[in-house]
């Protein structure tokens, strides 16, 4: 008897020949490969006799689902018409991004959509795309970097310190922030998130725990950053109780690191196995929220979002200790995530891929580029935009185009003109790669109101 469990082994026991069983075999062989086949078959017999006991089980839940209520695997066709949608700053958005949204609006699960003024082409949904769906979650509608977010802490320190203590602040970013695939902190810190049930109950997450522990408090590559800058508060009557004036701030942008990337990859694979779509929209494969995989992805996605927050908290705590001050305000928000929200009186799953939540009175931070200000905003709760706003300035040129178009001298010139010090950063993240943030903000005045700005002065990115 070969040790690898096969479909025919389960069929011999009396399992039906359906696709749920085939998908489940992958899970069993992946996570139970060191165990004896006889032992697994004994468990399988029990699952066959009492499938209701195993619903929700990390290993056997999918098999139990295949016995009780199998997920229907079929080819889905797009509707002929689009569901309602809004586009903000339409003239500034490339046609490819618009057509990506138009395709998403024809999905049979789509309810409503929106495109933010910083939008550009991406996988699945465009970056800056917002989509409400009925009882279904699209892993690529959330994105690969689950829970990617902004976090701004504001300190009661005179802005003159950015010049007077520049060398000290530069060293803090050089030596105490970590970026990319290889860098981690020498002194690791524990966090309550690692004691969550998901790290025990979901096999995929269990395997990623060590990586997540090592990467806590680190930032990704690409457009992720940690920076010191000047915060200007322009409205006295604000939720964080700051007077009009200028302060030192620390702004970070990063997500859920390897944990989120692996979750996205795994559940996108499962979605494409169960939800067959025309080639042009295959990245929009979804998971039914009533299915085992849909429920498990929802738990994993929320864990990744909380882990991203834990990373930012760790970054800001380390910096606060090094500058010897406590923050007087903190503003933060996700922008690659899905939420359960009410749309037109019904509960929907609202995907915001590169879009900031902007419910009525909700606070957020929308960054510019390394030489342009970011904006502290308060949401206006606009239902036409699905209560969303842009997540930044948005790319004007692709990474490839930047390498063809700009040189290191071009970047140095821009940095000098704006009195910005850059540590790390590549040509693909040139300030000129981004749209004009002021235009982007002008195109979303009905979505958010501005409470203040953050202007970068010392920027740290991946090398």
TORZAMAR-507220 format. One record per atom (N, C-alpha, C): x, y, z. Coordinates in steps of 0.2 Angstrom, whole numbers, plus 5000, padded with zeros to 4 digits. Layout:
# TORZAMAR-507220
XYZ/...
***
This chain:
# TORZAMAR-507220
500449945000/500050005000/500450065000/500450104995/500850164995/500650215000/501050255003/500850295008/500450365006/500450375000/500150434998/499350424997/498950465000/498250455000/497950474993/497550434990/497350444983/496550444983/496250474978/495550484977/495250414977/495550364974/495250294974/495150264981/495650284985/495650264992/495050284996/494850344994/494250374998/493550344994/493650334988/493050314984/492950234986/493450204988/493350134990/492950134997/493050185001/492750185007/492050205007/491850235001/491150254999/491050324998/491650364998/491550434996/491350454989/490950504988/490650514982/491250544977/491150534971/491650564966/491450634964/491650684969/491450754967/492150794968/492150854966/492750894965/492950924972/492450924977/492650944984/493150894987/493050834985/493550774988/494250784985/494250804978/494850814975/495250864978/494950924979/495250984982/495550964989/495050924993/495250914999/495850865000/495950824995/496550774995/497150814995/497250874991/497750914991/497950934998/497450955002/497550975009/497850925013/497550865013/497750805017/498450785016/498550785009/499250765007/499750815009/499550875009/500050935011/500250935018/499650925022/499750935030/499850875034/499650815031/499750755034/500150705031/500650725027/501050685023/501550635027/501650655033/502150615037/501750565041/501150565041/500750515045/500550455040/500450395044/500350335040/499650335037/499650305031/498950305027/498450275031/498550215034/498050185038/497650225043/498050265046/497850305051/497350365048/497550385043/497150445039/496550405037/496550345034/495950315032/495450295037/495750285043/495250275049/494850335050/495250395050/494850455051/494350475046/494650455040/494150465034/493550425035/493550365037/492950325038/492450365043/492750385048/492350425053/492050485050/492450525046/492150585043/491550555038/491650505035/491050475030/490450465034/490550435040/489950415044/489650475048/490050525050/489750575054/490050645051/489950665045/490250725042/490050785046/489450785049/489250845052/489750865058/490050815061/490550825067/491150865064/491350855058/491950885055/491850945051/491250975051/491251035047/491551095051/491951125047/492451185050/493051155053/493151085053/493851055055/494351085049/494951095052/495451125048/495651075042/495751015044/495950965039/495350935035/494850915039/494350875036/493750915034/493750975036/493151015035/492951025027/493351025023/493251025016/492950955013/493150905016/492950835014/492250835017/492150855023/491450855026/490950895022/491150945020/490750995016/490550955009/491050915007/490950885000/490350825001/490250805008/489750755009/489150785011/489150835014/488450875017/488150915012/488650965009/488351015005/488951035000/489050994995/489651014991/489651084988/490151114987/490151184983/490151164976/489651194973/489551184966/490151214962/490451174958/491051194954/490751204947/490751264944/490451274937/490851334934/490751334928/490951394924/490451454925/490651504927/490251564928/490251614922/489751634920/489751684914/489651754917/489951804914/489751874916/489151894914/488851944917/488151974915/488352014909/487752034906/487852074900/487852154902/487652164908/487652234910/488052244917/488252304918/488652314924/488152334930/488352324936/487952344942/488152424942/487852464947/487952534947/488652544950/488952604947/489652614949/489752694949/490352714952/490552784951/491252784950/491552834946/492252844945/492452914947/492952924951/493152994953/493753014950/493853064947/494453094943/494553054937/493953034933/494052994927/494553014922/494653074921/495153094916/495853084918/495953064924/496653054927/496852974927/496352934925/496352864926/496452824919/496952784919/497052744912/496552704911/496452694904/495852654902/495852574904/496452554905/496552484907/496252474914/496352514918/496052514925/495252514925/495052564921/494352564920/494052504917/494352474912/494052414909/494052354914/494552354919/494652304924/494052314929/493852374930/493252384935/492652364931/492552384925/491952364921/491852294920/492352254920/492352174920/492052154927/492352184932/492152154939/491452174940/491152224937/490452244938/489952204935/490252154931/489852104927/489852044931/490252034936/490251964939/489551954942/489251894942/488651874945/488551894952/489051904956/489051914963/489151994964/489252034959/489352104960/488752134962/488752184967/488252224969/488352304967/488952324968/489052394967/489852404966/490052454963/490752464962/490952544962/491652554963/491852624963/492652624961/492852674958/493552684956/493752744959/494352744963/494652804966/495052844961/495152904963/495552954958/496352934957/496552884962/497252864961/497352794957/496752774954/496752704952/497252694946/497452634946/497852604940/497852534940/498052504934/497952434933/498352394938/497952334940/498252284944/498052214942/498152164947/497852094946/497152094949/496752064945/496052054947/495652124947/495552154953/495352224954/495852264952/495752324949/496252374948/496452404955/497052434956/497252464962/496852524962/496552544968/496052594969/495352574967/495252504966/494552484965/494152464971/493552474971/493152454977/492552414974/492352354977/491852314974/491452284980/490852294980/490352264985/490052194981/490152144985/489852074982/489352044987/488952004984/488451964988/488751904991/488851894997/489051835000/489651794997/490051834995/490651804992/491251854993/491851814994/492451854995/492951834989/493251894986/493751884981/494451894983/494851834984/495551854987/495951904983/495951904976/496251954973/495952024973/495352024975/494952084976/495252124983/495552084987/495852104993/496552124991/496852084988/497552094986/498052044989/498652044987/499152004989/499452024996/499552094997/499752115003/499152135008/498852085011/498252085015/498352135020/497952185021/497952225027/498552275026/498752295020/499252345019/498952405022/499352445026/499052505029/499452565030/499252615033/499552675034/499552685042/500052715045/500052725052/500452795053/500152845056/500452905058/500452915065/501052925068/501052945075/501353025076/501053065080/501253135080/501453145087/502053185087/502453195094/502453275095/502453285102/502453355104/503153385104/503553375098/504253395098/504253455092/504653505094/504753555089/504953535082/504753565077/504853545070/505653555069/505953605072/506653625071/507053565073/506853515077/507253455079/507453415072/507053415067/507153375061/507753395058/507953465059/508653485056/509153485062/508953505068/509453505073/509753435075/509253385075/509453315076/509453265070/509553295064/509453255058/509853195058/510453205060/510953145060/510653085064/510453105070/510153055075/509553025072/509053065069/508453035066/508652985060/509153005056/509352965051/509552895053/509952905058/510252835061/509652795064/509152825067/508652785070/508252745064/508152775058/507852745052/508352695049/508952715049/509452665046/509552605050/509652605057/509852555061/509252515064/508652545064/508052515068/507452505064/507452515058/506952495054/507152445049/506752395047/507052335043/506552325037/506852315031/506452315025/506652255021/506152235017/506252185011/506252105014/506452065010/506451995011/506951965017/507451995017/508051965022/508052005028/507952065029/508152105035/507552085041/507852065046/507352065052/507752095058/507352105064/507652135070/508052085073/508652105076/509052055080/508752035086/508452085089/508052075095/507252065094/507052005094/506351985092/505952005098/505352025096/504852035102/504251995101/503951975107/503351935106/502751985106/502151955104/501551995103/500951945104/500451975107/499851935109/499551895102/499651925097/499351895090/499551825089/500151805091/500451745090/500051685095/499651715099/499251665103/498551655101/498451685095/497751675092/497651605090/497051585090/496851515088/497051495081/496951545076/497151535069/497851505068/498251525073/498951495072/499051425074/498551395077/498451325079/498051285075/497451315073/496851285070/496951275062/497251325059/497251325052/497951305050/498051245046/498651215045/499151265041/498851295036/499251345032/499551395037/499151425041/499351485046/499851455051/499751395053/500251365058/500951355055/500951345048/501651335045/501951405044/501551455044/501851525043/502051565050/501851525055/501951565062/502751585063/503151545062/503851565063/504151625058/503851615052/504051675047/503751735050/503151735052/502751795055/503151825061/503351775065/503651795071/504351835070/504651805065/505351835063/505251905060/504651915056/504551975052/504152025056/503952015062/503652065066/504052125066/503652185065/504052255065/504452265059/504352235054/504752245048/504252265042/504552295037/504152325031/504352295025/503952295020/504052255014/504552305009/504652275003/504952314998/504552364994/504752374988/504252414984/504152484987/503552504987/503352574989/503252574997/503452525001/503352535008/503952575011/503752615016/504252655019/504052675027/504552705030/504552735037/504852805036/504552855038/504852925037/504652965043/505153015044/505053065049/504753125044/504353165047/504153225043/503753275048/503553325044/503153385048/502453375047/502053375053/501353375053/501053445054/500653465049/500353525050/499553515051/499353535057/498653525058/498253595057/497753585052/497453645050/496753655052/496453605056/495853615059/495853605066/495653655070/495653655077/495153605081/494553605078/494053555080/494153485077/494653445080/494853385077/494753325082/494653265080/494553215084/495153195089/495753215087/496353195091/496553245095/496153295096/496253345101/496953385100/497153405094/497753435093/497653515091/497953555094/497853625092/498153635085/497953685081/498253705075/498953725076/499353695071/500053705072/500453655069/501153655070/501553605067/501953555072/501953495070/502253445075/502753395071/503153355074/503453305071/503053245071/503053205065/502653145064/503153085061/502853025063/503252965060/502652935056/502752925049/502252895045/502552825042/502152775043/502352705040/501852675035/502152645030/501652605025/501952535024/501552485026/501752415025/501152375027/501252305025/500652265026/500852205030/500552145028/500652085032/501152035030/501652065026/502252025025/502151955022/502551905023/502551845020/501851805022/501651825028/501051795031/500451805026/500351875024/499751895020/499851865013/500551865010/500651845003/500451775002/500651735007/500551655007/499751645008/499451685012/498751675012/498351685006/498551745003/498251764996/498451714991/499051684991/499151634985/498751574986/498751544993/498351484994/497651484992/497351544995/496551544994/496351564987/496851604983/496751614976/496751554972/497151514974/497251444971/496551404972/496351404978/495751364980/495151394976/495151464976/494551494972/494551484965/495151484962/495151464955/494951394953/495051344958/494851274957/494151264957/493751314961/493051304962/492651354958/492951404956/492551464953/492851474946/492651444941/492951444934/492651504931/493051554928/492851614925/493151624918/492851664914/493151684907/493951704909/494351694904/495051704905/495251784907/494851824904/494951894906/494851914913/494451874916/494251894923/494451834928/494851794926/495051734930/495351754937/495651804937/495951834944/495451854949/494751854947/494251874951/493851814954/494151764953/493851704956/493651714964/493051694966/492851704973/492751644977/492651654983/492451594988/491851614991/491351564991/490751574994/490751585001/490451635004/490551645011/490251595016/489851555013/489551495016/489951435016/490451435012/490851375011/491451375016/491751315017/492251305022/492851345020/493051355013/493651395011/493451465012/492851485011/492651555012/492751575019/492451535024/492551555031/493251555033/493651505031/494351495033/494751555030/494651575024/494951635021/494751695025/494151705027/493951765031/494351765038/494451715041/494851705047/495551725046/495851695041/496551705039/496651785037/496151805033/496251875031/496251925037/495751915041/495751955047/496351955052/496651895052/497251885056/497751925053/497851915046/498351955042/498352025043/497652055043/497552125045/497752145051/497652105056/497852115063/498652115064/498852065060/499652055061/499952125058/499652145052/499952205049/499952265054/499352275058/499352325063/499852315068/499952245070/500452235075/501152255073/501352245066/501952265064/502052345064/501552375062/501552455063/501652475070/501252445075/501352465082/502052445084/502352395082/503052375084/503552425081/503452445075/503852495072/503852565076/503252585077/503152655080/503352645088/503252595091/503452585098/504252595099/504552555094/505352555094/505552635093/505252665088/505452735087/505352785092/504752775096/504552815101/505052815107/505252745108/505852735113/506452775112/506652765105/507252795103/507252875103/506752905102/506652975102/506453005109/506352955113/506152975120/505553015121/505053005117/504453035118/503852995117/503253015120/502652975119/502253015113/501952975109/501453005104/500853035107/500653095104/500053125107/499453115103/499553085097/498953065092/499253005088/498752965086/498952905081/498352905076/498452895070/497952895065/498152835060/497752785059/497952725055/497352695051/497452665046/496952635042/497252585037/496852525036/496952475031/496852505024/497152475018/496852485012/496952425007/497052365009/496952305005/496552255010/495952255009/495552225014/494852215012/494452175015/493752165014/493352175020/492752205020/492352215026/491652195025/491352175030/490552165030/490252225031/489952255026/489552315027/488852315024/488452365026/487752365023/487852415017/487552385011/487552425005/486852425003/486452475002/485752485000/485352435004/485452435011/485052395015/485252325016/485752295012/485952225013/486652215015/486752165018/487452155020/487852125014/488452165013/488852145007/489552135010/489952105005/490752105007/491052165002/491252215006/491552275002/492352265002/492552254996/493352244994/493552314993/494152334996/494452394995/495152374993/495352374987/496052354985/496352424983/496752444988/497152514987/496652564987/496152564992/495752614994/495652625001/495552685003/495452705011/494752705013/494552665018/493952675021/493752745023/493152765021/493052845022/492252845024/492152805030/491452815033/491352885036/490752905037/490652965041/491052975047/491553025047/491953045053/492552995054/492652945049/493152895050/493852935048/494352925052/494952955051/495452915047/495852945042/496352905038/496952955036/497452925033/497952955031/498152935023/498152985019/498252975012/498953005010/499452965009/500052985007/500153015000/500653054999/500853074992/501353034990/501953064988/502553034987/503153054992/503753034991/504253054996/504453124995/504153164990/504353234990/503653274990/503053234991/502453274991/502053254997/501653305000/501353295006/500853245006/500653215012/500153165013/499553205017/498953175017/498453215019/498053175025/497953205031/497553175036/496853195034/496453145034/495753155032/495153125036/494653155036/494053135039/493453115034/493253055034/492753025029/492153065029/491853065024/491153105023/490553045022/490752985022/490252935021/489852935015/490152945009/489852955003/489652885000/489052865000/488852794998/488952784991/489052834986/489152814979/489852794978/490352804983/490952784982/491052724987/490552694989/490552644994/490952665000/490852725002/491152755008/491952745008/492252765002/492952745001/493252814998/493952814999/494352864996/494952834993/495452874990/496052854987/496552824993/497052784991/497452764996/498152794995/498252844991/498852884989/498752924983/499352934980/499352974974/499152934968/499452864968/499352824963/499852824958/500052774955/500652774950/500452804943/500852844941/500852874934/501252834929/501752804932/502252764927/502352694931/502352644927/502552574930/503252574932/503452524936/504052514938/504552514932/504352474927/504752464921/504952534918/504352564917/504452634914/504852684917/504852684924/505252724928/506052704927/506152644926/506852624925/507152654918/506652654913/506852674907/506852754906/506452784910/506352854910/506752904914/506952874920/507252914925/507952894927/508352934930/509052914932/509052934940/509652904943/509752924950/509853004951/510153034946/510253104946/509553144946/509053114942/508453144942/508153144949/508153084952/507853084959/508253124964/508953124964/509353174968/509153244968/508953264961/508753334960/508153344963/507653304963/506953314966/507053314973/507453264976/507553264983/507853334986/508353354983/508653414985/508153474984/507753484979/507253534978/506753534984/506653474986/506153474992/506453464999/507053464999/507453465006/507253395009/507253335005/507153275008/507753225008/507853195013/508453145014/508153075013/508453035008/508152975006/508752915008/508452865012/508952815014/508652755010/508952725006/508752665002/508352694996/507852654993/507452674988/507752664981/507352634976/507652624970/507352674965/507552674958/507252714953/506552704952/506352634953/505652624952/505152654957/505452684962/505052724967/505152794966/505452824961/505552894960/504952934961/505052994964/504453034966/504053054960/504353054954/504053064947/503553014945/503652954948/503252894946/502552904948/502352954952/501752964955/501353014952/500653014953/500253064950/500253124955/500053184953/500053244957/499453234963/499753224969/499253214975/498753264976/498953324974/498453384975/497853374970/498053354964/497453344959/497053284962/497353234964/496953174967/496553194973/496753234977/496353264983/495753304980/495953344975/495453394972/494853354969/495053284967/494553244964/494153204969/494253214975/493853174980/493653214986/493453284984/493253324989/492553304992/492153264988/491553244991/491553174995/492253154995/492353084999/492653095006/493053145006/493453165012/493553235013/493653255020/493853325021/494553325024/494953375023/495653375025/495653405032/496053375036/496153405043/496853425044/497353405040/498053425041/498453385035/499153395036/499553365031/500153335034/500453295031/501153265033/501653275027/502153305029/502653325023/503353285025/503553235021/504153195022/504753235022/505153215027/505853245027/506453205027/506353145031/506853095031/506453025029/506652995024/506252935021/506752875021/506452825023/506852755023/506452705019/506752675014/506352625010/506852565009/506652515006/507052455005/507652475000/508152445000/508752464996/508552444988/
***
